[in-house]
């Protein structure tokens, strides 16, 4: 199990990217994001 605390509004994309980079099972990664407030616009873009 791996736990990561990060201030992000896209924890699911962070988890997927981290799993890919570390060659680690995504279901064994937990991304914890504290309340970072609201935001406007695109949160994550894959293009």
C-alpha positions in Angstrom: 0.0 0.0 0.0 1.2 3.5 -0.9 -0.4 6.7 0.5 0.3 10.1 -1.0 -0.8 13.4 0.5 -1.0 16.1 -2.1 -2.8 19.4 -2.7 -4.6 18.6 -6.0 -8.1 18.8 -7.5 -7.4 15.7 -9.7 -6.6 12.9 -7.3 -7.7 10.1 -9.7 -5.4 11.3 -12.4 -2.5 11.6 -9.9 -3.1 8.0 -8.8 -3.1 6.8 -12.4 0.0 8.6 -13.3 1.8 7.5 -10.2 0.9 3.9 -10.8 2.2 4.2 -14.4 5.5 5.8 -13.3 6.2 3.4 -10.4 4.9 0.3 -12.2 2.7 -0.2 -9.1 -0.9 -1.5 -8.9 -3.3 1.4 -9.0 -5.6 -0.2 -6.6 -2.8 -0.3 -4.0 -2.3 3.6 -4.1 -4.3 6.0 -2.0 -4.2 9.7 -2.9 -5.3 11.9 0.0 -6.1 15.5 -1.0 -6.9 18.0 1.8 -9.5 20.7 1.2 -7.8 23.0 -1.4 -10.8 25.1 -2.1 -12.6 25.6 -5.4 -11.3 26.4 -8.8 -12.5 27.2 -12.2 -11.4 25.9 -15.6 -9.8 22.6 -16.7 -8.4 20.5 -13.9 -6.5 18.0 -16.0 -6.0 17.8 -19.7 -4.7 14.9 -21.7 -4.0 15.9 -25.3 
